[in-house]
């Protein structure tokens, strides 16, 4: 159903973009308008093959189809948004009638620049974003503990094992005391790529590697279990006396399935007094986590919007799309995620890995 809806939306956007491009002097001076029809058909077929054959297929051809189809989707979407902005300003040509076609030409040029920049940002290595967090109840002897956290790698065909191996090396280069994987490590619609478990098993830290499940992980979390990581789906563990790490399965999926209950409260219950870091893939129920005594909450899922203007749409559902905020005395950090979903594009900021230095209030 999702794929069908996506195909319909893509078709509508493509028809709109090509229809408006047919009015641009820069285009019509260089080709006949009907030439845009085969161009549109090629783009539509590329997306269709990428979504319905590449997405669920295996092998190199499937990977190429999905990568190309998803990036065509991203390019058409950005062109649609820029062209629509020009049409809104000109009331679809009713205002500035003389200049409207030329403005649409500039919109095509602007869209091409945005697509190129989004592709560059989507292919860059994640940035390392550093925070110092004063964690209540953290003892003085744990002051300076380094927690490296990342989410939303979406490893499968578009982001494969080579990319994953580079991320493992990037994390090791940060010399973490402990590592947290905050969900959506795998794309989820197929099995994990061959060799992914072996690569992940190289990820280590003196105080351990921990993970929670995101909405895309599904049964692929078993790979993380076999890699030797500690699962925190609805549980807590005392990393060292005075430092607790707790987590829940994806709260967005929990709400969609109407499972009820109090997963946040249950995950944080009956634990010792200690500095508590709470992992939740979706940035939801922040107030509940703060009320339960967590001092730091780390989330992902939103991708920071990934491609503008999705950040504005995501903000209608999640109170914090990316960045840091204080909620009832608890620090909340929502990461943009290390990878991408769908198009290998990011506009404006590239992905990120969190480097968190935990500070004791007693120091």
Secondary structure by P-SEA (a helix, b strand, c coil): caaaaaaaaaaaaaaaaaaaaaacaaaaaccccaaaaaaaaaaaaaaaaaaccccccccaaaaaaaaaaaaaaaaaaaaaaaaaaaaaaacccccccccaaaaaaaaaaaaaaaaaaaaaaaaccbbbbbbbbbcccccccccbbbbbbbccccccccccaaaaaaaaaaaaaacccbbbbcccccccccccccaaaaaaaacccccbbbbbbcccccccaaaaaaacccccccccccccccbbbbbcccaaaaaaacccccaaaaaaccccccbbbbbbccccaaaaaaaacccbbbbccccccccccaaaaaaacccccbbbbbcccbbbbbbcccccccccccccccbbbbbbbbbbccc
